[in-house]
Amino acid sequence: MINLENEERRCNFLEQIVPGGKTYPEKKLNGQHWRNRWKGIKRNWDLYVLIFPVIVFFILFEYVPMYGLQIAFKQFFVTKGIWGSPWIGFDHFTRFFESFYFLRILTNTLSIGVYQIAAGFPVPILLALMVNEIGRKKFQKWIQTILYAPHFLSTVIVVGLMIIFLSQENGLVNHVLVWMGIKPIAFLTNPGWFKSMFVTSGVWQQMGWNSIIYLAALAGIDPHLHESAQMDGASRLRRIWHINLPGLRPTIIILLILNMGTVLGVGFEKIYLLQNSLNMQASDVISTHVYRSGILGAEYGFSAAIGLFNSLINFVMLVVVNAIARKVSETSLW
């Protein structure tokens, strides 16, 4: 069996003495590497069989549909098909950029996305830190079950609850405000309240579920660190600050990068269900505009161009934030 470390050292030595002397050993080393890889695949064939349906799923539903992106550059006609429709270049993009609602749509989408990250990203971290400090395991599991429950509610149910509780006439929240001597607030129709209502309800629904990964990271921290710090007289807050948070740092950075990569992906269902003609100024986002133009207006090429623009912005944000994270810390996606 070839010792790969010794082979690599010998290759480096030959390269220093004879130009091109690394060619043959490198081929031999690469061949040995691929043989070892195939042996590993044969040895763990059952694991590859398990992951094969997942790979097929992503190929069929994530990569194959990319073939249809070309209609963003065509005047698409259903009767002519994708290949038969004429090319029009960047006309759809120009039309979108020059449209009257472009600035409003982009501002609303970006502001809601940034608002979601700013308000929703720290909450699961704080929640995981608090749950982790609960001493009794049974009580901890009971609290976790309650916090996870809203995640399993459908969007329609959550919106229905919001309408019931925030109704200006019969809502419980406005009844409490009247009892406190405050005038009722039109949460559902006032554009100024839409973003806060949308984001806070999302934080409430997802904070427990999103805290799971942080709790898993906290479980991986060596308990001897806490024992040593406690013996040295460190308080609970100091142990959280100097042990738990540094242990969560890689997980926080990775999830922040992923969240920044979806800053314009604010979703469709919830916004569409809460949207009405009175709050349209604050609730009209890229996804709802694509629905109106692409599905209702049957302008499939135009809606594909808008969706492609949205995906490109998210991709650029992902690359930029990942580069910043790699420069600031040692943790990044690549």
Residue pairs with C-beta under 8 A, 6 or more apart in sequence:
2 28
2 29
2 32
4 29
4 32
4 33
7 25
7 28
7 29
8 29
10 25
11 22
11 25
11 26
11 29
12 22
14 21
14 22
14 25
15 21
15 22
41 48
67 82
68 82
68 304
69 304
69 308
70 82
71 82
71 85
71 300
71 301
71 304
72 92
72 93
72 301
72 304
72 305
72 307
72 308
73 87
73 88
73 89
73 90
73 92
73 301
73 305
74 82
74 85
74 86
74 87
74 88
74 301
75 85
75 86
75 88
75 91
75 301
76 82
76 85
76 300
76 301
76 304
77 84
77 85
78 300
85 301
88 301
92 301
92 302
92 304
92 305
92 306
93 305
93 309
95 302
96 102
96 302
96 305
96 306
96 309
101 284
101 289
104 281
104 284
105 284
105 285
105 286
105 289
106 286
108 282
108 283
108 284
108 285
109 264
109 266
109 285
109 286
109 287
109 310
110 263
110 264
111 195
112 195
112 198
112 199
112 266
112 285
113 262
113 263
113 264
113 265
113 266
114 263
115 195
115 199
116 199
116 202
116 203
116 266
117 256
117 259
117 260
117 263
119 199
119 200
119 203
120 199
120 202
120 203
120 206
120 207
120 210
121 255
121 256
121 259
123 203
123 207
124 206
124 207
124 208
124 210
124 211
124 214
125 211
125 214
125 248
125 252
127 147
127 207
127 208
127 211
128 211
128 214
128 215
128 218
128 248
129 214
129 218
129 240
129 244
129 245
131 140
131 143
131 144
131 147
131 211
131 215
132 215
132 218
132 244
133 236
133 240
134 140
134 143
144 208
144 215
146 208
147 207
147 208
147 211
148 208
148 209
148 212
149 208
150 158
150 204
150 205
150 206
150 208
151 205
151 206
151 208
151 209
153 205
155 269
155 270
155 273
156 269
156 273
158 201
158 205
158 270
159 270
159 273
159 274
162 188
162 197
162 201
162 274
163 188
164 170
164 171
164 172
165 171
165 172
165 173
166 173
166 174
166 187
166 188
166 197
167 174
167 188
168 174
168 184
168 185
168 186
168 187
168 188
168 189
169 184
171 187
173 185
173 187
174 184
174 185
177 183
177 184
177 185
178 184
185 193
186 193
187 193
187 197
188 197
188 274
188 276
188 279
189 276
189 278
189 279
190 278
190 279
191 278
191 279
191 280
191 281
191 282
191 283
192 282
194 274
194 279
194 282
194 283
195 282
197 274
198 270
198 271
198 274
198 283
201 270
202 270
213 251
213 255
214 248
214 251
214 252
217 247
217 248
217 250
217 251
218 244
218 247
218 248
220 247
221 243
221 244
221 247
225 243
226 239
226 243
229 238
229 239
229 242
229 243
230 239
234 242
249 329
249 331
250 331
253 325
253 329
253 331
253 332
254 331
254 333
256 321
256 325
257 318
257 321
257 322
257 325
257 332
257 333
258 318
258 333
260 317
260 318
260 321
261 314
261 315
261 317
261 318
261 321
262 314
263 313
263 314
263 317
264 286
264 310
264 313
264 314
264 317
265 310
265 314
266 285
266 286
266 287
267 287
268 287
268 288
268 291
271 283
271 285
271 287
271 288
272 287
272 288
272 291
274 283
275 283
275 284
275 288
276 283
286 306
286 307
286 310
289 306
290 303
290 306
290 307
293 299
293 302
293 303
293 306
294 300
294 302
294 303
294 304
294 306
295 303
318 333
322 332
322 333
322 334
323 332
325 331
325 332
326 332
